[in-house]
Each structure stands twice: as structure tokens, then as C-alpha cells.
Amino acid sequence: MKFLRLILLIYSPIIFAKPNSVDAPPKLSADSAPQNQVEKQIEPQFSRAQLLYENHCTTCHASKVHIRNNRKARSVDDVRRWVIHWQGELKLKWNNQDVEDVSNFITERFYNF
């Protein structure tokens, strides 16, 4: 019984909300909208390549691996080969575009070849 009360307490604002509650934004007709108002578009903060890199690569090493003096990658092709190698080792099944994007992301962010 206490569990049911807790559920009702948590979900009652959602369950019993009125469709035209105060929180709902006012509906504007096409005539009442300002002429120069442009709908704001939200730009993604992260690229797919960055998300792939941060989700899969940083679990084993930090960015320090890219800036050390004895780093393995000495060219863009080296970076691409390492990305191909490790995505295969981790069985990520990235497509060619993912490999290219992550390689380019790493090259631009850390190596500047």
C-alpha cells in the first residue's frame, strides 16, 4: 500500500495534468506571430566521430597517448591504420565512413599533420 501511495505521489502531476495547464505555451495563430522571428535550431555539440572516439577509445587510454614523444602514429595514414586496427580488435564493426571520420577527428584534434 505504501508503494502505491509513493507511485501516486510521484506520478500524480503527470497523470492528472490538465491539457491546457499553465505550463503549456500559448498557442499563436500565424497572424499573431512576429514576422521576423526565426525558429532557433540547435546545433549538435559533438560530432559523431568525437562521440565514437570518446565512447570507445578513451576507455583504454587518455589523450596523452597522442601527444607523447614516442607516439606510434607519424602520419595521417598511420592514424587511420591504428583506428582500423583497434576498431577491429574491439569488434566495433565501424563502416568506412566511421573509420575516416574518427581518423580525421584524431588527426585534427591531436596531431595536426
Secondary structure, DSSP 8 states (H G I E B T S, - for coil): -HHHHHHHHHHHHHHT--TT-TTS-----TTTS-TT--------SS-HHHHHHHHHTTTT--THHHHSTT-S--SHHHHHHHHHHHHHHTT----HHHHHHHHHHHIIIII--
